[in-house]
Amino acid sequence: MGPLVRRPAVPRLRLPVALRALALPNYRRWALADLVSNTGSWMSTAALGWLVFDVTGSAAALGAVVAVKQVPSIAFGLLGGALADRLDARRVLPWTQGTHAVLAALLAVLVHGGDAHLWHLYAFAALTGTIGVLDGPSFGRLLGQVLGREHLSNGIALGSITHSTGWVLGLAAGSVVLAGPGASAVFAIDAVSFAFVALTVVRLRPDLLHPLDRAVRGADRVRDGVRYVLGSRQLVVVLGAGVVTGAVGRHFQVTMAAMADGVFDGGPGLYGRLFTCFSVGALLGAAVAARLRAMRLPVLLGSAGAAAVVQATAGAAPAVWVFAGAMVAVAACSIVYDTAVSTTVQLLAPGHLRGRVLAVQGLVSSLASIAGAPLVGLLTDVLGPRAALGIGGGLSLLAVLVAACVLAGGPAAVARSVRTEVVGRRVVVPSPAPAPVAA
């Protein structure tokens, strides 16, 4: 008889369905640290953007900083995922978060003394992007250990709430601190937030963590992660559709600004109100996702399709209040979709390959973002924001329909699945059984 394996204790705290992951003591600590970290990061993002624009007066220079931060993920992201699969995330993250804290503190000192130059800002962006190569996959692995399979989808959905809340709080607080104590205070606060996350990881209870296999030396090759993704039809389709939706189905900051200024003649004030509507929609979407007990493929494809339809029709909005409502709806659908994608990728990736699969997902996302933002901007400049929204939504919807066809086994299978069975007052639409999920 083999040795007994100690399982994480079942929490006694009873909470509503939408908050069930918070019953886990480790996740309560994680959620608080996640909120603090996101708030500090968005404050820092706002301050860094302001500093670059203040020094150069160039929007192109600001865009270059964003690109510089993404380059390490594209160049070394898969290697970082392979390394994360070998290492213990509980030991890696205090070091990576601590390094983030040191960098933010150094930048705070430079800015406070008036010694920060443009190259310092580029170096800061590049170094933080480089640390993120290992930091990101390690966070994904540890999150899986904190939540386990049962609470994974709910924990990711609640994470969307903390991300959206941190986004709103961070940008608001960042603007206030920038106008008051200045950028150096923002970076100092960011350094404290990173230190708080490092301390939280150290304080997680090991006996409540769910086991997750790690790769052994000699079996942690990058190509094994890529091969696994390419061998999974679900992962290929989900990530492939994500390339299209991430490239032309997002970047609403571009189209919202153009609609506010060029179509509705509202200027920056209207843009700010539209951005607020988008943020509210993100929070609503995260709340809906948290109430769902399972994030299956119909939820993923349905939310993606709904976001695409709303985006395509938003360009034809006859009045600003209609467009504002569309932004609330598209943000809500996008958050549900993002939550479903993250849950699907986590569940389909086996423990010893999870870091590499998450790294592939991050690489795909970065490539779509870098290619998509200029493309959406070009469409907006050449054809106008209404056409850009219509084209982006149409292409996203096409990608979702193709994904549904492939996952269902082809157009013929989709046609068969449309034959519905009426059960009482409920209409049940047959859907393809999901592929086996790796343990």
Protein Blocks (a to p, Z undefined) as FASTA:
>chain_A
ZZddddddddfbdcdfklmmmmpmklmmmmmmmmmmmmmmmmmmmmmmmmmmmmnopakl
mmmmmmmmmmmmmmmmmmmmmmmmmpcfklmmmmmmmmmmmmmmmmmmmmmnopacfklm
mmmmmmmmmmmmmmmmmmmmmmmmmnommlmmmmmmmmmmmmmmmmmmmmmmmmmmmmmn
ojklmmmmmmmmmmmmmmmmmmpcfklpccdddddehiacfklmmmmmmmpmklmmmmmm
mmmmmmmmgoklmmmmmmmmmmnonojmlmmmmmmmmmmmmmmmmmmmmmpmbdcfklmm
mmmmmmmmmmmmmmmpmbfklmmmmmmmmmmmmmmmmmmmmmmmmmmpcfklmmmmmmmm
mmmmmmmmmmmmmmmmmmmmmnopklmmmmmmmmmmmmmmmmmmmmnopjklmmmmmpcc
dehjbccddddddddddZZ
